[in-house]
């Protein structure tokens, strides 16, 4: 019988909960820019976690961080 890695299951459960929260909080164009920037930072954090096993996610994380910085500088919606 295969063994179950409890730490991996906990990490997966935590990631799943964090992803669900991120999707639930998806901002709209009427969301204030500072809140949208915070959301993009949360998205980047999740993508950085994924990048540990899928390196291509690092580029997506960097793009999310760039978008957050643009919003904080008053960039376009």
Buried (B, 14 or more C-beta within 10 A) or exposed (E): EEEEEEEEEEEEEEEEEBBEEBEEEEBEEEBEBEEBBBBBBBBBBBBBBBBEEEEEBBEBBBBBBEBBEBBBEEEEE
